[in-house]
Amino acid sequence: MHSCLSPCGDLLMSPKTIVETLVSKNIKLAALTDHNTSLDTPAFASCCKKHNIAALYGMEAQTSEELHVLTLFADEKTALDFCAGWYDLLPNVINKPDKTGDQVYVDENDDIVGEVEKYLITSASVSLDELAKQVHKLGGIVIPAHVDRPAFSMTSQLGCVVDGDWDALEFVKPDAAPELLPSAYPVTTSSDAHYIEHIGRRAFDLDIGEVPLLDSNGNTNLEAVRAGLSKRIVEPLKK
């Protein structure tokens, strides 16, 4: 999901309102992935822990190939530190809120804490493969986003879905996955919500068995998530 921090996101998408909507829809695991930043992570983490929702923190990174990749971490400090370094790699293009949208981050009570200066829908000087290496080194999860979309995706930028060190591949239309996959991968979907009414669309069940989804500190158990993803592997069609 995107919050009010993403310039393309609705200003009503505060972490507090997002989590209240997750509760109303009985969603137990959710990821906040704003464009190229994670500054709404502290508020999202606080609100999720109040309602025992397992949260994943990170961003929807835009690589040098101009494609989007979900980077997901279990703890907010790792997400904030990684995304701060990523922000430094973005071009120095200053956002113009009246033309390209607001980029404000808030606290758990919806009060504005600050505003991001650089325009967030730009590409960092890091390749897809290098991004995956950096995220995995920190123990995170890498999922190339909406790979079947006609923009900012593997198919739009590279011409096809490519093999790599991905934990899963996100499809808008997962039924089409076997035709596009080069090898077997876990396949996910997501709401990619920019507006409140989109939260929970394309949700899916993650089978983690008897493994607790939350640890004693209220952080998400990434190994449980990985185990659940391993049960969602889709085989490519044999040519």
C-alpha positions in Angstrom: 0.0 0.0 0.0 0.9 3.6 -0.5 0.3 6.3 2.2 -0.2 10.0 2.0 3.6 10.2 1.7 3.5 9.0 -1.9 2.8 12.0 -4.3 0.3 9.8 -6.2 -1.4 8.7 -2.9 -4.5 10.2 -1.4 -3.9 12.5 1.5 -6.6 10.5 3.4 -4.2 7.5 3.4 -2.6 8.2 6.7 -1.1 5.2 8.6 -3.8 5.5 11.3 -6.7 5.4 8.7 -5.0 2.6 6.8 -4.7 0.4 9.9 -8.3 1.1 10.9 -9.3 -0.1 7.4 -7.2 -3.2 7.8 -8.9 -4.0 11.1 -12.3 -3.5 9.5 -11.4 -6.0 6.7 -9.8 -8.5 9.1 -6.5 -8.3 7.3 -3.7 -9.7 9.5 -0.6 -9.0 7.5 0.1 -5.8 5.5 3.0 -4.0 3.9 3.4 -0.2 3.6 5.5 0.6 0.5 5.7 4.2 -0.5 7.6 5.3 -3.5 11.4 5.4 -2.7 10.9 6.1 1.0 9.7 4.7 4.3 9.3 7.8 6.4 5.7 6.8 7.4 7.0 3.6 8.9 7.1 4.8 12.6 3.4 5.8 12.5 2.4 2.6 10.6 4.4 0.4 13.1 2.8 2.0 16.1 -0.7 1.7 14.7 -0.2 -1.9 13.6 1.1 -3.0 17.0 -1.9 -1.5 18.8 -4.1 -3.8 16.7 -1.9 -6.9 16.5 -1.5 -6.6 12.8 1.7 -8.1 11.4 3.4 -5.3 9.5 6.1 -5.3 6.8 8.1 -2.1 6.2 10.0 -0.8 3.2 9.3 0.9 0.0 8.4 0.5 -3.7 11.9 1.2 -5.0 12.4 2.5 -8.5 15.7 1.1 -10.0 17.9 2.4 -12.7 15.9 0.3 -15.2 12.8 2.3 -14.2 11.0 -0.6 -12.8 9.3 -1.0 -9.4 10.5 -3.4 -6.7 9.0 -4.1 -3.3 11.6 -4.2 -0.5 10.2 -5.5 2.7 11.7 -5.7 6.2 10.4 -6.9 9.6 11.7 -4.1 11.7 11.2 -0.4 11.2 14.8 0.7 12.0 16.3 -1.5 9.2 13.6 -0.2 6.8 14.3 3.4 7.7 18.1 3.1 7.5 18.0 1.3 4.2 15.6 3.7 2.6 17.5 6.8 3.9 20.5 5.5 2.0 18.4 4.9 -1.1 16.9 8.4 -0.9 20.5 9.8 -1.3 20.8 7.9 -4.6 17.7 9.6 -6.1 18.3 12.5 -8.5 18.0 16.0 -7.1 14.7 16.7 -8.6 12.7 18.9 -6.2 9.0 18.1 -5.8 6.4 20.7 -6.7 3.3 19.8 -4.6 0.9 21.9 -6.7 1.9 20.0 -9.8 3.1 16.6 -8.8 1.4 16.0 -5.4 2.1 16.3 -1.7 4.8 14.2 0.0 4.0 14.6 3.7 4.7 12.1 6.5 2.7 12.0 9.7 2.7 10.6 13.2 0.2 8.1 14.6 -2.3 10.8 15.3 -2.3 12.2 11.7 -0.3 15.2 12.6 2.2 16.2 9.8 5.8 15.6 10.9 7.6 16.7 7.7 7.6 16.9 4.0 10.0 15.1 1.6 11.9 17.5 -0.7 13.0 15.3 -3.6 10.3 14.1 -6.0 9.8 10.5 -5.1 8.8 9.0 -8.4 12.2 8.9 -10.0 14.9 6.2 -10.4 17.8 5.6 -8.2 21.2 4.9 -9.7 21.0 1.2 -8.6 20.2 -1.8 -10.8 17.5 -4.4 -10.0 20.1 -7.1 -9.3 22.2 -4.8 -7.0 19.1 -3.8 -5.1 18.2 -7.4 -4.5 21.7 -8.1 -3.1 21.6 -5.1 -0.8 18.1 -6.0 0.6 19.0 -9.7 1.1 22.2 -8.8 2.9 20.0 -7.1 5.5 17.7 -10.1 5.7 14.8 -8.5 3.8 12.4 -9.7 1.1 12.6 -8.7 -2.6 9.5 -8.8 -4.8 9.5 -7.2 -8.3 6.2 -5.4 -8.4 3.3 -5.7 -10.8 5.5 -7.5 -13.4 2.6 -7.9 -15.8 1.7 -4.1 -16.0 2.5 -2.0 -19.1 4.5 0.5 -17.1 7.3 0.4 -14.5 7.5 -3.4 -14.6 9.8 -6.2 -15.8 7.6 -6.7 -18.9 7.5 -3.0 -19.8 11.2 -2.2 -19.1 12.9 -5.5 -19.9 10.5 -7.1 -22.4 9.8 -10.2 -20.2 9.9 -11.5 -16.7 13.5 -12.4 -15.9 15.1 -14.9 -13.6 16.9 -13.5 -10.5 17.2 -13.7 -6.8 13.6 -12.8 -6.1 11.6 -14.0 -3.1 8.4 -13.8 -5.2 6.9 -12.0 -8.2 3.9 -9.8 -7.9 1.2 -10.1 -10.6 -1.9 -8.0 -11.1 -3.5 -11.0 -12.9 -1.9 -14.1 -11.3 -3.8 -16.4 -13.7 -1.5 -15.1 -16.4 1.7 -16.0 -14.4 2.4 -19.4 -15.9 2.6 -17.9 -19.4 5.1 -15.3 -18.4 7.3 -17.0 -15.8 10.8 -18.1 -17.0 11.1 -20.4 -14.0 9.1 -21.5 -10.9 8.5 -18.6 -8.4 6.1 -17.8 -5.6 3.4 -15.6 -7.0 1.7 -12.8 -5.0 -0.8 -10.1 -5.6 -1.5 -6.9 -3.7 -3.8 -4.0 -3.5 -1.2 -1.4 -4.5 -3.7 0.8 -2.8 -3.5 4.6 -3.3 -7.0 5.2 -2.0 -8.8 3.9 1.1 -11.4 2.0 -0.9 -8.6 0.0 -2.6 -7.2 -1.5 0.6 -7.6 -5.2 0.6 -8.4 -5.7 -3.1 -6.4 -8.7 -4.5 -5.6 -9.9 -1.0 -4.5 -13.5 -0.6 -4.1 -16.2 2.1 -0.6 -16.9 3.3 -0.4 -20.4 4.8 2.1 -20.3 7.6 0.9 -23.4 9.5 1.4 -23.3 13.2 4.3 -20.8 13.1 3.5 -17.5 15.0 3.3 -14.6 12.6 4.4 -12.1 15.3 7.4 -12.5 17.7 7.5 -11.5 21.4 8.3 -7.9 20.4 5.4 -7.6 18.1 7.6 -7.7 15.0 6.6 -9.9 12.0 8.4 -13.2 11.7 9.9 -13.0 8.2 10.7 -16.7 8.2 7.0 -17.5 8.6 6.3 -15.2 5.6 9.0 -16.9 3.5 7.6 -20.3 4.4 4.2 -19.2 3.4 5.5 -17.8 0.1 7.2 -21.1 -0.6 3.7 -22.7 -0.7 2.6 -20.3 -3.5 5.1 -21.4 -6.1 3.7 -21.4 -9.7 5.4 -23.4 -12.4 5.8 -21.9 -15.9 4.0 -23.4 -18.8 6.1 -25.9 -20.8 6.7 -24.6 -24.3 
